[in-house]
Amino acid sequence: MQAAQTLMAERGIDGSRVKMAAICSVCAEPFTRQVRGFTESLAAMEA
């Protein structure tokens, strides 16, 4: 993860635009929460 963020920073891309989360395949609510939160974070960066 750190390597990807470093490469992004070298190219002028905000490293917080990439995330990794461990969520089990049957955990629909945590998955939904994670995606919703990440989408909101990306939208805030665009504003």
C-alpha positions as CSV (number, residue, x, y, z in Angstrom):
1,M,0.0,0.0,0.0
2,Q,2.8,2.4,0.9
3,A,4.6,1.7,-2.3
4,A,1.5,2.5,-4.4
5,Q,0.9,5.8,-2.5
6,T,4.6,6.7,-3.0
7,L,4.3,6.1,-6.7
8,M,1.1,8.2,-6.9
9,A,2.7,11.0,-4.9
10,E,5.7,11.0,-7.4
11,R,3.2,11.6,-10.2
12,G,1.3,14.4,-8.3
13,I,-1.7,12.2,-7.3
14,D,-3.1,12.3,-3.8
15,G,-2.2,9.0,-2.1
16,S,-5.4,8.9,-0.2
17,R,-7.2,8.1,-3.5
18,V,-6.2,4.5,-3.0
19,K,-7.3,2.4,0.0
20,M,-7.3,-1.2,1.0
21,A,-9.8,-2.8,3.4
22,A,-10.2,-6.4,4.6
23,I,-13.9,-7.3,4.5
24,C,-15.2,-10.8,4.4
25,S,-17.2,-11.9,1.4
26,V,-20.5,-12.2,3.3
27,C,-20.3,-8.9,5.2
28,A,-22.6,-6.8,3.1
29,E,-23.1,-4.0,5.6
30,P,-19.4,-3.3,6.3
31,F,-18.7,-3.5,2.6
32,T,-21.4,-1.0,1.8
33,R,-20.2,1.3,4.6
34,Q,-16.6,1.2,3.3
35,V,-17.6,1.9,-0.3
36,R,-19.9,4.7,0.8
37,G,-17.3,6.3,2.9
38,F,-14.6,6.0,0.2
39,T,-17.0,7.5,-2.3
40,E,-17.7,10.4,0.0
41,S,-13.9,11.0,0.5
42,L,-13.3,11.0,-3.2
43,A,-16.2,13.4,-3.7
44,A,-14.8,15.8,-1.1
45,M,-11.4,15.8,-2.8
46,E,-13.1,16.9,-6.0
47,A,-14.9,19.8,-4.3
